[in-house]
Amino acid sequence: MNILFAVHGYKPAYRLGGPILSVSAMAEALVRKGHRVTVFTTNSNLDQDLDVETDKPLNVDGVEVWYFRREEPLKRHVPFLTYFSKSMGFLYCPGMKIALHRILNTVDVIHTQMPFTYPTLIAAKEAVRHNIPLFYHQRGVFDPERLKFRSWKKRLYIRFFEKDLLKKASCLISLTEAETDSYRALGVNTPCEVIPNGIHVDQYWQEIPDEWRAKLGIDPDAMVILFLGRLHPIKGAVRLVEAFLRIHKDFPTAVLVCAGPDEFKIQAQLGRNNAEGRIIFPGMVSGDHKKALLARADLFCLPSDAEGFSIAVLEAMASRTAVLLTPGCHFDEVVSAGAGMVVPKDSDSIAIALSYLLSNRDRLRRMGNAALDLVQREYNWDPLVDKLISVYERCIRERKVL
């Protein structure tokens, strides 16, 4: 099959968060299975532009990727809007539609990844217009908690742009059953398949290499709690810091590391009380630095309001690290697997859970082993991509019958 992905960003745009990792891993897995994948995306890296060639095909680990130069005409002509809006923007790419028209007759499937941006909007519209099977991946953004942010703007956009595309899609893709529910809450009954994110476990370290122990600058005896993600209110970093401040005196060796791009200047808000230097903000981490933090952590915590299906959680589990999550992560399976805990998202509940978990290092190790076993057993990319391929092929056959 010739498959077109339309997505707001693509690697190395890691400042845009987990979808960049999951979309690129999915594309590469499809290529390994003999399919051709073309990605139409932007040069956005959140508050930066990628240093890549634009408006031409590039080979990125076997995937043909077109990065198109983004423009934000409204913000350019009305600069003060930048002050009020912290979003990555609509990501208008004037060159994308022309290039899209040139390749449509070669495409068997169009798969859009995350709404509210120009690349996914224009690709979905062209799929409908040219009767190409459309697969629609929301990646958590229709979660009721996520829709509370800029609610009026999102709901108007859904009503006038997205809802019609949702109804005309060949299939909706959900990361969890909760995502299926969020589609249905919009009044959309298009067939839906649940295909979670996956992970390549062999790409992560289950033990931290000796050379990285010194590089991290963390005391060898410290118990490390790791938050890894955008420092955004919906991710719950502030709640985690508040919880840590309540319990840190009872655990004098505990250290909290909050790693990720700080979109909302959260570090400045929290800098007034840094628990005697035991809260560390290393900023955006990637590559071996990220692997080292994941492997060094005794506990990974994501107290999020709403997630699609967090790649960061899978990365922590692949690193043999126990997890502490909130219901918005939609991953209750970690409890039944003995891999971690799911607690209410308020700072009191998180503080109680931290105290319980930090009080027994052996228990954390057992949870970490269970976490690794769970991702190895259930979240390997290959069977998940096989399921996606079967969904593509079934919908293509059904369309031919019609």
Secondary structure as UniProt FT lines:
FT   STRAND          2..7
FT   TURN            11..12
FT   HELIX           14..16
FT   HELIX           18..32
FT   TURN            33..34
FT   STRAND          36..42
FT   STRAND          44..45
FT   TURN            46..47
FT   STRAND          48..49
FT   STRAND          57..60
FT   TURN            61..62
FT   STRAND          63..68
FT   HELIX           73..77
FT   TURN            79..80
FT   HELIX           81..84
FT   TURN            94..95
FT   HELIX           96..103
FT   HELIX           104..106
FT   STRAND          109..113
FT   HELIX           118..129
FT   TURN            130..131
FT   STRAND          134..137
FT   TURN            139..142
FT   HELIX           144..147
FT   TURN            148..150
FT   HELIX           151..157
FT   HELIX           158..162
FT   HELIX           163..168
FT   STRAND          171..174
FT   HELIX           177..185
FT   TURN            186..187
FT   STRAND          192..194
FT   HELIX           201..203
FT   HELIX           210..216
FT   TURN            220..221
FT   STRAND          223..228
FT   HELIX           233..235
FT   HELIX           237..247
FT   HELIX           248..250
FT   TURN            252..253
FT   STRAND          254..259
FT   TURN            263..264
FT   HELIX           266..270
FT   TURN            271..272
FT   TURN            275..278
FT   STRAND          279..283
FT   HELIX           287..296
FT   STRAND          299..302
FT   HELIX           311..318
FT   TURN            319..320
FT   STRAND          322..325
FT   HELIX           327..329
FT   HELIX           333..336
FT   TURN            337..338
FT   STRAND          340..342
FT   HELIX           347..358
FT   HELIX           361..378
FT   HELIX           381..401
//
